[in-house]
Amino acid sequence: MNSSLKTVRVFISSTFRDMHAERDHLIQDQYRERLVVTHEASTAAEPRRQTRRSTGRAKSAARRST
């Protein structure tokens, strides 16, 4: 990845079982369109999915920053 690009991590949450199709649509279809937009703005985008492990890290980071 080009080091001059800013990275924006996009978090897509699906806390409900019936939201998986919507989340998958966002990642498969909408994410590609966003790559074009972010590329034109010299920004890189990364899709992120929440896992129990990442949730724990986010909470730990939030506690450290306060």
N, C-alpha and C positions, 0 to 999 in steps of 0.2 A: 504494500500500500504506500502511496506517495506520502512522505512525511510532512508535506506542506498542507495536506488536507486536514480539516477539523473533522473529528468523528462525533457523530450524534447517535447515541444508542436509543433505539425506539423500543419501548417496552409495550408488549401487547398482552393484556391480561384476559384470561377466560376463567372466571371463578365458578361459573355454573356449567354443569355438564351439557346443557343444551346450547352452549355458545361455541362449541368446538368448530362447527361448520363456518361460523362467522369469522372466527380467528384464522382458520385455515384460508379462507377467501382473502382476508387482508394480507396474509403472508404471501400467498401464491400469486395473486393478481395485483393488488394495490402496491405491494412492495416494489415490484418492477418499475412501475410508473414513478415512484418516489426516487428511485435510483437516478433516473434521468434528471429530475428536478434538483436533487442534491449534487449531482455531478456538475450541472451548470453553475451551481453556487459554490463550487470547490469545497464541498462538504461530503463526507462519507457517512452513510447510514448503515447501521447494523440492526437487524431484528433481534429482539431478546424475548425469551419466554421465561416466565417465572417458574422456578423449581423450589422445592423446599430448601435446598442448599443455598440458592441465590437469595431467598427470602431471609434466611438467617444472616447472611453477610450484609444485606442491606440494613437490617435492623441493628447489627453491630456497628456498622459505619455511621448510622444516624446517632447512636448513643455516643460514639467517640466525638462526633462533631458538635455536640451540645455541651 
